[in-house]
Amino acid sequence: MAIDFPELAAIRLGYGLSPNQPPPADAAAVLASVPRAQSMAMPTTMADYRRDFERWQVIRKAQEKADTAPNRAAFQRIRQGMAQKPEIDLMRRIARAAIDPAGFGERLVQFWADHFTVRSKNFVSHVLVSAFVDEAIRPNLSGSFADMLKAATTHPAMLLYLDHNGSTGPNSVFARRRPERRLGLNENLARELVELHTLGVGADYSQTDVRELAELMTGMGFQPTGDRIYRPDRAEPGAEQLLGRSYGGRGTDGMGEIRRMLDDLARHPATASHLSRKLAVHFLSDDPSPDAVAVLETAWRDSDGNLPTIYRALVEHPELEATFRQKARQPFDFIVAAVRALGLDPLRVQRMEQKPRRRDFVNPMRRMGQAWQQPVGPDGWAERADDWISPQGLAARIDWALDLPGRFLDPLPDPRILLKQALGSTVSPALAAAVPRAESEAEGIALILASADFNRR
Amino acid sequence: MATRRFVLKSGLAAACSVAAHPLMSTVTFAAAPGDHRLVVIILRGAMDGLDVLQPYGDPALAALRPSLSPGPDGGALDLDGFFALHASLGDLMPLWAAGELAFVPAVSTPYRDKRSHFDGQDLLEAGTGEDVPLAMQRSGWLNRALQGMPGARAETAYAIGTGDMLLLSGPAPAMSWSPDARLRLSPQAERLLGDIYHDDPLFRNAAGSAIEIVSGGGSDARGPTAVADFAASRLNGEARIAAFSLTGWDTHARQAQVLRPALSRLSASILALRSGLGPNWSKTTVLAMTEFGRTARENGSGGTDHGTGGALLMAGGAIRGGRVIGNWPGLGEGQLYADRDLMPVRDVRAYAAWALAGLFGQDRGRLEAEVFPGLDMGADPGMLS
């Protein structure tokens, strides 16, 4: 089956077809969606986090001092408000992804936010996860990988998630003055930085490299109420050796040296290989051919990690059609693709009240295996199709496909028309034969949305 | 619901395909590893062990807890003259009398001092200390245990519910299922799904299994014991391990009111397992564990804050219960951890390890090196009958 570029690009590089927008005509139309994803009209920022943090402190102290009914109510109110932040973020992200005509930029936001996974560990820092995406990922979508790496590694959300904020040089001034606290290094950020974010787990580095890297970064940390990101009194004294180069030491600029180290990690050939393969796995196939990876790796190396160059190589990739439907849509992609295919109004979705949005989006996504902002580990969401199309995961998709359309659309669309809207020329003969035989419109629509045709890309 | 047709169809298809889905194969029953059942319940939010298992015989308790943990005089149920059971677990007293309920009063994971729910739960489910690389903390101890069980298949272990269970995550195949999946398909829709998935083994097998599970259910999928009912139904089949979590234990304020529904749910879940498992209850061990305990002192809001040592609850016909197992560290001057928390006297992982050794014949060397890296299992606490 030959598939023309617009359909292929919409399904594989974006969030699928929509009756309200034509698919992107060419590579330029796909790439034009990247700058659109770079900013939000109302971004979430560290200022939001600081405001929440301060409000929380005030209320908590008031309640500790006097456990009165009004204080208790205020405490509960702020806690409930904070607990809702991830789902509000989800609705905003669904709307944003559904509304874009090409969607490639939002797919990249999803990819990079997952590559640099952060997770909140308490109510107060829920908002940090959204701030991380809006401050570290989006603005760096069209720059060099090195710029995104630096923004992500130094963002407070990452410092908190990978336990770096308490990491203190064992011989630092701060630690020596407080021997009773037994302060020391935490290697988590250093390890994930090389293992997940740059070189990759198979690359040629040692435990000594990880430790030296952790020591180099000891000064980096933040206070919820301030702007400062570097605390010299916590830094381990002396120069550190990483992959044969020396960083830091007497008289050097602490953050400057950390940034120089990140630039070198970004430029490392192992990083180019690791990230090229990861892009191929995400966009093309769970098991991409060496040739497919090489196309991206060449673009990466030739451009020194210039992301727009790499995106172009991906959009024009010779295996884009040959690997069609080798990937399963993750639950977020599946849901956005359904919102688009059904032609739902993204703003109506975004503005849903708490109860229906939990029933229709937040809880179903959890059942499908993708609780928003809660991946299990720093390696982010799984990529392989069989991790998602499990009995539980598929049952949740079928249930949702049966329930959701009727909650938004009255009357329901004719399934035969929806079939064309959702899948264009890519409908398989089996699905084309099955849909008209469904007993009701609701079941016909569910067959389309639950089909392998629709759940693969 | 008419499901036979779909299952039959997908089963036939699986038989012809190269990679037959394990759930569809027919030679599996004999390969199930043994007859013992293990249920692990993760109590998310840090259960207050001192309120659940009240050490009213400790002279320091009353001063630490003016309103909470009142002992038998305040309605708790005396167990052994020293400890009393929280009144909301009263329905479990027959199990205590039958030797099917036991407690370990003062245990913890190796997690110390930072007292974050998320990190504490991660370590509890990973079964590691903080000193191992993060990569090792990304799989759960139950999954690593499964990897050492000859004959274990996907159906052998179930993570139940919609919360992510790190406990069973990892390379070994395990099932996850949420009993609120409904799949209300007409027979025609089910047939048509069978048609459209026919040539895609991944979708065909996943849907076949899902429909099979739903049609075997039949309990109230939204009731308070839906998860435990479902666990029992699978454990009566080929499953031998089930894990799920219960929330509602983070009792910073008004603990007397807040803890009640959480305890009732726990009690109802254990009783549902017991009645659902029927004769198999005699081969079952339930471990209910939490990420850490709570402060020994009551706070100003009638609650307790994040602490260290906490209680482990065991139930089941396979345990030697009706007793409190392990030492009591005391609540007096100098006996608390950091002058604020119950002192843990043993690693909670040791009890989980001894359960795996006793129920599934897991080798001690492997348990201490791979399932719970760095753990010293110590002496056998003799918790199984």
Chai-1 contact restraints between the chains, C-beta under 6 A:
chainA,res_idxA,chainB,res_idxB,connection_type,confidence,min_distance_angstrom,max_distance_angstrom,comment,restraint_id
A,D67,B,G300,contact,1.0,0.0,6.0,A-B,restraint_1
A,D67,B,S301,contact,1.0,0.0,6.0,A-B,restraint_2
A,K121,B,S116,contact,1.0,0.0,6.0,A-B,restraint_3
A,K121,B,F118,contact,1.0,0.0,6.0,A-B,restraint_4
A,N188,B,L134,contact,1.0,0.0,6.0,A-B,restraint_5
A,R366,B,T162,contact,1.0,0.0,6.0,A-B,restraint_6
A,R367,B,T162,contact,1.0,0.0,6.0,A-B,restraint_7
A,R367,B,S178,contact,1.0,0.0,6.0,A-B,restraint_8
A,V376,B,D164,contact,1.0,0.0,6.0,A-B,restraint_9
A,V376,B,L166,contact,1.0,0.0,6.0,A-B,restraint_10
A,G377,B,R138,contact,1.0,0.0,6.0,A-B,restraint_11
A,A385,B,L202,contact,1.0,0.0,6.0,A-B,restraint_12
A,D386,B,L202,contact,1.0,0.0,6.0,A-B,restraint_13
A,I389,B,L202,contact,1.0,0.0,6.0,A-B,restraint_14
A,I389,B,F203,contact,1.0,0.0,6.0,A-B,restraint_15
A,I389,B,A206,contact,1.0,0.0,6.0,A-B,restraint_16
A,S390,B,A206,contact,1.0,0.0,6.0,A-B,restraint_17
A,P391,B,A206,contact,1.0,0.0,6.0,A-B,restraint_18
A,P391,B,S209,contact,1.0,0.0,6.0,A-B,restraint_19
A,P391,B,A210,contact,1.0,0.0,6.0,A-B,restraint_20
A,Q392,B,S176,contact,1.0,0.0,6.0,A-B,restraint_21
A,Q392,B,W177,contact,1.0,0.0,6.0,A-B,restraint_22
A,Q392,B,S178,contact,1.0,0.0,6.0,A-B,restraint_23
A,L394,B,A206,contact,1.0,0.0,6.0,A-B,restraint_24
A,L394,B,A207,contact,1.0,0.0,6.0,A-B,restraint_25
A,L394,B,A210,contact,1.0,0.0,6.0,A-B,restraint_26
A,A395,B,A181,contact,1.0,0.0,6.0,A-B,restraint_27
A,A395,B,L183,contact,1.0,0.0,6.0,A-B,restraint_28
A,A395,B,A210,contact,1.0,0.0,6.0,A-B,restraint_29
A,D399,B,R182,contact,1.0,0.0,6.0,A-B,restraint_30
A,A430,B,D195,contact,1.0,0.0,6.0,A-B,restraint_31
A,A430,B,I196,contact,1.0,0.0,6.0,A-B,restraint_32
A,L431,B,I196,contact,1.0,0.0,6.0,A-B,restraint_33
A,A434,B,L192,contact,1.0,0.0,6.0,A-B,restraint_34
A,A434,B,D195,contact,1.0,0.0,6.0,A-B,restraint_35
A,A434,B,I196,contact,1.0,0.0,6.0,A-B,restraint_36
A,E439,B,S186,contact,1.0,0.0,6.0,A-B,restraint_37
A,E439,B,Q188,contact,1.0,0.0,6.0,A-B,restraint_38
A,E443,B,A189,contact,1.0,0.0,6.0,A-B,restraint_39
A,L447,B,L192,contact,1.0,0.0,6.0,A-B,restraint_40
A,S451,B,I196,contact,1.0,0.0,6.0,A-B,restraint_41
A,A452,B,D200,contact,1.0,0.0,6.0,A-B,restraint_42
A,A452,B,F203,contact,1.0,0.0,6.0,A-B,restraint_43
